[in-house]
């Protein structure tokens, strides 16, 4: 089969989804199945829905369009704050969106009203990670404006942690979100549908918390697809970490020096390369490169070592492994490598173990 390709084991993803929906469900927390890492892949979205997930989340309108055209029917949650330039599409292709700017919500209100639609709004609250979010001290003024707007419904509050700032989800910030949600409900006579947290780093807190307060929604992607990771970078127990396999083909295999010879200048990406002198090595080239995958996120399943990559080539020391031209080499992928490979039109997508 053609290479490079990424093999997607649907049975392993199903296992992950069912285990996490059971765990989170036991705490009263529903899961938004995030598909942005797989570009809104309809097969995986459908797998999510058949395995207990009710809402699909993504950050790209094109991915929602792709899923809808494939017949996926579910509430769609836009994860990235809407741009003013895309509001027509936000209202057309999504049902819920995360928001932090009144100007944007006002435009959603205008467009939704003109289309006789009702769009659900989750206001994001800043709890310290310093990605998107309204400062808690400013939230009341925003809520006061949003609840008066036609065409939109204030359906929840949300927060994001362990992303830009790497701030750990813990009892302090999770309790803070619950308390803020309770105060908003009490003051405005609301019943919030969502008190939402994300991302997969929330697992440890959910697993250990005796009381999750008003938290009832979690936005998960990496843990469903790749078994997630806790805050020490270790995968979640009982989940598959290898549902995605990148396969690349050897296109050259020769004995060569381990260090380039000649005058060293910057490489094709503006860096000055450095190589360890290992003497003569079996130097292989694989037919995959930076345009296909984030090579720093690859872990070979054979005892070989990645040395460098260009746009189209991955260079490795084959060590004692006898790899000839035409041989296929398998790699585990982290989230960044999976994201890049699933996005690249040059990487073939192959589904295996489909139920």
C-alpha positions in Angstrom: 0.0 0.0 0.0 1.1 3.6 -0.6 3.3 5.4 1.8 3.5 7.5 3.8 0.3 6.5 5.5 -1.3 6.7 8.9 -3.1 3.6 10.1 -6.1 4.3 12.4 -7.2 1.5 14.6 -10.9 2.2 15.2 -11.4 -0.6 17.7 -8.7 1.0 20.0 -10.3 4.4 19.8 -13.7 2.8 20.6 -12.2 1.2 23.7 -10.8 4.6 24.8 -14.1 6.4 24.2 -16.2 3.8 26.1 -13.8 3.8 29.1 -13.7 7.5 29.4 -17.4 8.1 28.9 -18.0 5.5 31.7 -15.5 7.2 34.1 -16.6 10.8 33.4 -20.2 9.7 33.3 -19.9 8.2 36.8 -19.0 11.7 38.0 -22.0 13.3 36.2 -19.7 14.7 33.4 -20.6 14.5 29.8 -17.9 14.4 27.1 -17.6 16.6 24.1 -15.7 14.5 21.5 -13.1 16.7 19.9 -12.3 16.0 16.3 -9.9 18.8 15.4 -6.9 16.5 15.7 -8.3 14.4 12.9 -9.7 17.2 10.8 -13.3 16.4 11.5 -12.9 12.9 10.2 -16.5 11.6 9.7 -15.6 8.0 10.6 -14.2 9.0 14.0 -17.0 11.5 14.6 -19.5 8.6 13.9 -17.5 6.3 16.2 -17.7 8.9 19.0 -21.5 9.1 18.7 -21.9 5.3 18.5 -19.8 5.0 21.7 -21.7 7.2 24.0 -20.7 10.8 23.2 -23.5 13.3 22.4 -21.7 16.5 21.3 -18.9 16.9 18.7 -16.4 19.7 19.2 -14.0 21.2 16.6 -12.1 24.4 16.0 -12.6 24.7 12.2 -15.7 25.5 10.3 -14.4 23.4 7.3 -14.4 20.4 9.6 -18.0 20.9 10.6 -19.0 21.3 7.0 -17.1 18.1 6.2 -18.9 16.2 8.9 -22.4 17.6 8.0 -21.8 16.7 4.3 -21.0 13.1 5.4 -24.3 12.9 7.2 -23.1 13.3 10.8 -26.0 14.5 13.0 -25.1 15.9 16.4 -24.9 19.2 18.3 -21.7 20.9 17.1 -19.6 23.0 19.4 -17.1 25.5 18.0 -14.0 25.4 20.3 -12.0 28.3 18.9 -13.4 31.7 19.6 -15.4 32.8 16.6 -13.8 35.4 14.2 -16.0 38.3 13.2 -15.3 37.4 9.6 -16.9 33.9 10.0 -20.1 34.6 11.9 -22.4 33.6 9.1 -20.7 30.2 8.9 -20.7 29.9 12.7 -24.5 30.2 12.8 -25.0 28.0 9.8 -22.7 25.1 10.7 -22.5 25.1 14.6 -25.0 25.0 17.4 -22.8 26.1 20.3 -19.7 28.2 20.5 -17.1 29.3 23.2 -17.0 33.1 23.5 -15.3 35.9 25.4 -16.1 39.0 23.4 -19.4 40.9 23.6 -18.8 42.4 20.1 -18.6 38.9 18.6 -21.6 37.6 20.6 -23.6 40.6 19.4 -22.8 39.8 15.8 -23.8 36.1 16.4 -27.1 37.5 17.8 -27.7 39.6 14.7 -27.0 36.8 12.3 -28.9 34.2 14.3 -31.9 36.5 14.7 -32.1 37.2 10.9 -32.1 33.4 10.3 -34.7 32.7 13.0 -32.1 30.6 14.7 -31.0 30.3 18.4 -27.3 29.9 19.0 -26.0 28.7 22.3 -23.2 30.6 24.0 -20.7 29.3 26.5 -18.8 32.2 28.1 -15.2 31.4 28.8 -13.8 32.4 32.2 -10.1 33.1 32.8 -8.8 30.9 35.6 -5.1 31.5 35.2 -3.9 29.8 32.0 -4.2 33.0 30.1 -5.6 31.6 26.9 -9.2 32.7 26.1 -11.5 33.9 28.9 -13.1 36.8 30.7 -11.6 37.9 34.0 -14.0 36.8 36.8 -14.3 40.4 38.0 -15.6 41.4 34.5 -17.9 38.5 34.0 -21.1 40.0 35.6 -21.1 42.9 33.1 -20.7 40.5 30.2 -23.5 38.2 31.4 -25.8 41.3 31.9 -25.3 42.2 28.2 -25.5 38.7 26.7 -28.8 37.6 28.4 -30.5 40.6 26.8 -29.5 39.7 23.2 -32.0 38.0 20.9 -31.0 34.9 18.8 -28.5 33.7 21.4 -28.9 31.7 24.7 -26.4 31.9 27.5 -26.1 28.1 28.0 -22.9 27.8 30.0 -19.6 28.8 31.4 -16.3 27.2 30.5 -12.6 27.3 31.2 -9.4 26.0 29.7 -6.3 25.0 31.7 -3.0 23.2 31.1 -2.6 24.8 27.7 -0.8 28.1 27.0 0.2 28.7 30.7 0.4 25.0 31.7 -1.8 25.7 34.8 -2.9 22.5 36.5 -6.6 21.8 36.9 -7.0 21.4 40.7 -9.6 21.8 43.5 -8.9 25.5 43.8 -9.6 26.5 40.2 -12.3 23.9 39.6 -14.2 25.0 42.7 -13.8 28.6 41.6 -15.5 27.8 38.3 -18.4 26.0 40.1 -18.8 28.9 42.5 -18.9 31.4 39.7 -21.5 29.3 37.8 -23.6 29.1 40.9 -23.5 32.8 41.5 -24.5 33.5 37.9 -27.4 31.1 38.1 -28.6 32.7 41.3 -28.3 36.3 40.2 -29.9 35.9 36.8 -32.3 33.0 37.5 -30.6 30.8 35.0 -30.0 27.1 34.8 -26.7 26.6 32.9 -26.7 23.6 30.6 -22.9 23.5 30.6 -20.2 24.1 33.1 -17.4 23.0 30.8 -13.7 22.3 31.2 -11.0 21.1 28.8 -8.7 19.4 27.9 -7.4 15.9 28.4 -5.3 17.0 31.3 -8.5 17.3 33.4 -8.5 13.5 33.7 -6.5 13.3 36.9 -8.7 15.8 38.7 -11.9 14.1 37.6 -10.5 10.7 38.6 -9.5 11.8 42.1 -12.2 14.4 42.9 -14.7 13.3 45.5 -17.0 16.1 44.5 -16.9 17.8 41.0 -19.3 20.5 42.0 -21.2 22.0 39.1 -18.7 20.7 36.5 -20.8 18.7 34.1 -18.9 18.8 30.7 -15.4 18.0 29.5 -13.9 18.7 26.1 -11.6 15.8 25.2 -9.6 14.9 22.1 -6.1 13.5 22.9 -7.3 11.1 25.6 -9.9 9.6 23.3 -7.5 9.2 20.4 -4.1 8.6 21.9 -4.9 7.6 25.5 -4.2 11.1 26.8 -1.5 12.0 29.3 -1.5 13.0 32.9 0.4 16.1 34.1 3.6 14.0 34.2 3.2 13.1 30.5 2.2 9.5 31.3 -0.8 8.0 29.5 -4.1 7.3 31.2 -4.2 3.8 32.6 -6.2 1.3 30.7 -6.3 3.3 27.4 -4.6 2.5 24.1 -1.8 4.9 23.2 -1.1 3.4 19.8 -4.4 3.7 17.9 -2.5 5.7 15.2 0.6 4.4 13.4 2.6 6.3 10.9 4.1 4.1 8.2 7.0 5.3 6.1 9.0 3.6 3.4 12.8 3.3 3.1 13.9 5.0 -0.2 17.6 4.9 0.4 19.8 2.6 2.6 23.6 3.2 2.4 26.7 3.2 4.5 27.7 6.8 4.9 29.6 9.1 7.3 27.6 10.2 10.3 28.8 13.8 9.9 28.3 15.9 6.7 31.6 16.9 5.1 32.4 20.3 3.6 31.8 23.9 4.8 28.8 24.1 7.1 26.2 26.8 6.4 22.5 27.1 7.4 20.3 24.3 6.3 17.0 24.6 4.3 15.1 25.8 7.4 17.6 28.5 8.5 19.3 26.4 11.2 23.0 25.4 11.6 22.8 21.6 11.8 24.9 19.7 14.3 25.6 16.0 14.1 27.3 13.5 16.5 30.4 11.8 15.0 29.5 8.1 15.1 31.8 7.1 12.3 30.3 5.1 9.4 26.7 4.3 9.9 23.8 2.6 7.9 22.1 5.9 7.0 18.5 5.4 5.8 16.1 7.9 4.1 12.4 7.4 4.6 9.9 8.9 2.2 8.2 11.3 4.7 9.1 14.8 5.8 8.2 18.0 7.5 5.5 18.7 5.0 3.8 15.4 6.1 4.3 15.1 9.8 5.9 16.8 12.9 8.9 14.6 13.0 9.8 15.5 16.6 6.6 13.7 17.6 7.6 10.4 16.1 8.9 7.4 18.0 10.1 4.5 15.9 9.0 1.0 16.9 12.3 -0.4 15.7 15.7 0.3 17.3 16.6 3.1 14.9 17.3 6.8 15.6 15.8 9.8 13.8 18.6 12.2 12.9 17.1 14.9 10.8 14.3 15.8 8.4 13.8 17.9 5.3 10.5 18.8 3.7 10.3 15.4 2.0 12.9 13.1 3.8 13.4 11.6 7.2 17.0 10.7 7.9 17.7 7.9 10.5 20.6 5.8 11.8 19.4 2.2 11.2 21.9 0.9 13.8 21.8 -2.9 13.7 18.5 -3.1 11.9 18.8 -4.4 8.4 16.5 -2.1 6.5 16.6 -2.3 2.7 14.9 -0.1 0.1 11.2 -0.7 0.1 11.0 -1.7 3.8 8.3 -0.1 5.8 9.0 1.4 9.2 6.3 2.1 11.8 6.2 5.0 14.2 4.1 5.9 17.2 2.8 9.5 17.1 2.2 12.1 19.7 -0.7 14.5 19.4 1.3 17.0 17.3 2.5 14.4 14.9 -1.0 12.9 14.5 -2.5 16.3 13.9 0.0 17.1 11.2 -0.3 13.7 9.5 -4.1 13.8 9.5 -4.0 17.3 8.1 -1.5 16.5 5.3 -3.1 15.6 2.0 0.1 13.6 1.2 -0.4 11.1 4.0 -2.8 8.2 3.1 -5.4 7.5 5.8 -6.1 3.7 6.3 -8.7 2.5 8.8 -8.2 -0.9 10.4 -10.3 -3.0 12.8 -13.5 -1.3 12.0 -16.5 -2.6 14.0 
